Amino acid sequence: MKGYLSSQKKVECFGCGACVQVCNQNALSMMEDDEGFVYPAFDAEKCCGCEACLRACPYGNELPREGAPIAVFGGHHKNASILEDSTSGGAFSALVEAWFLREGNRAVWGAASHGIDVRHECALNFEESVRFRKSKYCQSDMGSAYADIRLQLKAGTFVLFSGTPCQVAGLRSFLGPRAYGGRLLTVEVVCEGVPTPLYLRKYIERLESGHGSKLAELDYRYKDGRRWDFQVMLATFEDGQYCKVDRWFNPFWSIWLQHLMSRPSCYCCPFAAPDRIADVTLGDLWGVHLYCPDLYSRNAGASLVVCNTEAGVSLLNDARSFLEGRNLEFADARRYQGPMRRPVGEVLSREAFMHDLLTLDIDDLEKKWAKRPSLKLLWCKYIWGNRQKVALWNLRRALVSKVKKGGD
Ligand SMILES: Cc1cc2nc3c(=O)[nH]c(=O)nc-3n(C[C@H](O)[C@H](O)[C@H](O)COP(=O)(O)OP(=O)(O)OC[C@H]3O[C@@H](n4cnc5c(N)ncnc54)[C@H](O)[C@@H]3O)c2cc1C
């Protein structure tokens, strides 16, 4: 059988913890390695040799994938404050609201922040699900989520599970072939990988010592009043101070987006492909200013929603009353979504970066590895950027329609 438990190859473990949760002997537990990523550790004395852990591993388990998407939607939430509180266009909140409006006992699982730690938790109504909003760029701890979901499904609850594609695969693999009357619906985020928490801890420690206060909240992508594609990081401290950094001046974004510190399995992720593992795939509507500028929403954020199954389409249809937008062609959307085509692939300098992460002080590490923005990039972002291009496009469109009306 394939998978980390039999091969001990780190690229063969997504860190989902399905193996740990399936083991009724408590013979496995998740342990952090020296790079900060979690892997199952095995206690041979407790093992009864049933191999349930090997069968639950999504790496070894070739799960059926969905083929070409059935529907592709681009747009944003109609409610301005939900849109501001969401990473992309708030499509996740629209799906969740529609989910809870349906009949029957319902639950939603998602990733919630606890300082810089992230855990998968359950919400039993829309208000409780608000804590799942926003992308936390760190692998979330699944705890006992899969086992709890199995109990909920067996008890007749309808469950919407949201997470990264490998976490969805972990859940499906854990549950096995049983369909539970179609009560499970899965929503995955487009995912380019998860970074090591080791760097983030050092980064936050430095911020805390600079501000003389503990971190209260970290928003990786604060929109700062219609600056969605600026990926502003906002750190709020316990004493009320805060600090904001735009993406081009933020070493976290620079280092991570060079793919120097992702989990080993992310470089060859089998779920970074056009055929998806979940009912619905959510992402940023990257390229919006190029192929559908009418959905730009003045840089307040835009979502891509890809429905891979009929159940996904049905939920999107219910959620449409909360959303503004329209159908798109998958071929157009996919052009701007690398993780929906192929995984990142090997990054040769990762090993050297990881060595430096363990040995250098954070300032020296960043001096060596974080890129400074070029003047051209700063010009494009702050002076003549997407916002201005879309404004020009709108002006041109308004003029053309005026001229056409005048001619009628
Ligand atoms: C680690 C990560 C990498 C991503 N990479 C890309 C990318 O390369 N390209 C792209 O287009 N989009 C990416 N996304 C998705 C994007 O950032 C938004 O999450 C998505 O578009 C949904 O946004 P929203 O506005 O609809 O809702 P939001 O309310 O912002 O979305 C919240 C959703 O994200 C889930 N979530 C948040 N943090 C985590 C986490 N740590 N682990 C698992 N699930 C989490 C929540 O459970 C919920 O389902 C990534 C998200 C994450 C978490």
The ligand as an SDF file (V2000), in Angstrom:
LIG
                    3D

 53 58  0  0  0  0  0  0  0  0999 V2000
   -4.1200   27.6470    2.3940 C   0  0  0  0  0  0  0  0  0  0  0  0
   -4.9580   28.2810    1.3100 C   0  0  0  0  0  0  0  0  0  0  0  0
   -4.4140   28.4760    0.0380 C   0  0  0  0  0  0  0  0  0  0  0  0
   -5.1790   29.0570   -0.9770 C   0  0  0  0  0  0  0  0  0  0  0  0
   -4.6430   29.2550   -2.2170 N   0  0  0  0  0  0  0  0  0  0  0  0
   -5.4050   29.7900   -3.2020 C   0  0  0  0  0  0  0  0  0  0  0  0
   -4.8760   29.9860   -4.5170 C   0  0  0  0  0  0  0  0  0  0  0  0
   -3.7240   29.6860   -4.7800 O   0  0  0  0  0  0  0  0  0  0  0  0
   -5.6920   30.5150   -5.4740 N   0  0  0  0  0  0  0  0  0  0  0  0
   -7.0010   30.8560   -5.2110 C   0  0  0  0  0  0  0  0  0  0  0  0
   -7.6910   31.3150   -6.1180 O   0  0  0  0  0  0  0  0  0  0  0  0
   -7.5210   30.6840   -3.9750 N   0  0  0  0  0  0  0  0  0  0  0  0
   -6.7610   30.1680   -2.9830 C   0  0  0  0  0  0  0  0  0  0  0  0
   -7.3060   29.9750   -1.7290 N   0  0  0  0  0  0  0  0  0  0  0  0
   -8.7490   30.2310   -1.5430 C   0  0  0  0  0  0  0  0  0  0  0  0
   -9.1190   31.6770   -1.2900 C   0  0  0  0  0  0  0  0  0  0  0  0
   -8.1310   32.3070   -0.5030 O   0  0  0  0  0  0  0  0  0  0  0  0
  -10.4600   31.7620   -0.5380 C   0  0  0  0  0  0  0  0  0  0  0  0
  -10.4220   30.9680    0.6210 O   0  0  0  0  0  0  0  0  0  0  0  0
  -11.6240   31.2370   -1.3120 C   0  0  0  0  0  0  0  0  0  0  0  0
  -11.6770   31.9350   -2.5140 O   0  0  0  0  0  0  0  0  0  0  0  0
  -12.9250   31.4160   -0.5380 C   0  0  0  0  0  0  0  0  0  0  0  0
  -13.1160   32.7720   -0.2930 O   0  0  0  0  0  0  0  0  0  0  0  0
  -14.5420   33.3950    0.0680 P   0  0  0  0  0  0  0  0  0  0  0  0
  -14.4340   34.8670   -0.0530 O   0  0  0  0  0  0  0  0  0  0  0  0
  -15.6080   32.6920   -0.6950 O   0  0  0  0  0  0  0  0  0  0  0  0
  -14.7970   32.9720    1.5660 O   0  0  0  0  0  0  0  0  0  0  0  0
  -13.9570   33.0620    2.8840 P   0  0  0  0  0  0  0  0  0  0  0  0
  -14.9490   33.2900    3.9380 O   0  0  0  0  0  0  0  0  0  0  0  0
  -12.8180   33.9460    2.8480 O   0  0  0  0  0  0  0  0  0  0  0  0
  -13.4140   31.5440    2.9080 O   0  0  0  0  0  0  0  0  0  0  0  0
  -13.2320   30.8120    4.0010 C   0  0  0  0  0  0  0  0  0  0  0  0
  -13.0980   29.3660    3.5500 C   0  0  0  0  0  0  0  0  0  0  0  0
  -11.7290   28.9820    3.5820 O   0  0  0  0  0  0  0  0  0  0  0  0
  -11.5890   27.8690    4.4480 C   0  0  0  0  0  0  0  0  0  0  0  0
  -10.2790   27.9990    5.0760 N   0  0  0  0  0  0  0  0  0  0  0  0
   -9.7140   29.1020    5.5920 C   0  0  0  0  0  0  0  0  0  0  0  0
   -8.5010   28.8330    6.0700 N   0  0  0  0  0  0  0  0  0  0  0  0
   -8.2970   27.5160    5.8690 C   0  0  0  0  0  0  0  0  0  0  0  0
   -7.2420   26.6320    6.1810 C   0  0  0  0  0  0  0  0  0  0  0  0
   -6.1240   27.0310    6.7950 N   0  0  0  0  0  0  0  0  0  0  0  0
   -7.3640   25.3370    5.8380 N   0  0  0  0  0  0  0  0  0  0  0  0
   -8.4820   24.8830    5.2390 C   0  0  0  0  0  0  0  0  0  0  0  0
   -9.5120   25.6830    4.9060 N   0  0  0  0  0  0  0  0  0  0  0  0
   -9.4250   26.9820    5.2230 C   0  0  0  0  0  0  0  0  0  0  0  0
  -12.7470   27.9900    5.4280 C   0  0  0  0  0  0  0  0  0  0  0  0
  -13.0540   26.7580    6.0270 O   0  0  0  0  0  0  0  0  0  0  0  0
  -13.8360   28.4530    4.4800 C   0  0  0  0  0  0  0  0  0  0  0  0
  -14.3130   27.3860    3.7260 O   0  0  0  0  0  0  0  0  0  0  0  0
   -6.5290   29.4290   -0.6980 C   0  0  0  0  0  0  0  0  0  0  0  0
   -7.0540   29.2370    0.5880 C   0  0  0  0  0  0  0  0  0  0  0  0
   -6.2910   28.6660    1.5860 C   0  0  0  0  0  0  0  0  0  0  0  0
   -6.9100   28.4560    2.9470 C   0  0  0  0  0  0  0  0  0  0  0  0
  1  2  1  0
  2  3  1  0
  2 52  2  0
  3  4  2  0
  4  5  1  0
  4 50  1  0
  5  6  2  0
  6  7  1  0
  6 13  1  0
  7  8  2  0
  7  9  1  0
  9 10  1  0
 10 11  2  0
 10 12  1  0
 12 13  2  0
 13 14  1  0
 14 15  1  0
 14 50  1  0
 15 16  1  0
 16 17  1  0
 16 18  1  0
 18 19  1  0
 18 20  1  0
 20 21  1  0
 20 22  1  0
 22 23  1  0
 23 24  1  0
 24 25  2  0
 24 26  1  0
 24 27  1  0
 27 28  1  0
 28 29  2  0
 28 30  1  0
 28 31  1  0
 31 32  1  0
 32 33  1  0
 33 34  1  0
 33 48  1  0
 34 35  1  0
 35 36  1  0
 35 46  1  0
 36 37  1  0
 36 45  1  0
 37 38  2  0
 38 39  1  0
 39 40  1  0
 39 45  2  0
 40 41  1  0
 40 42  2  0
 42 43  1  0
 43 44  2  0
 44 45  1  0
 46 47  1  0
 46 48  1  0
 48 49  1  0
 50 51  2  0
 51 52  1  0
 52 53  1  0
M  END
$$$$
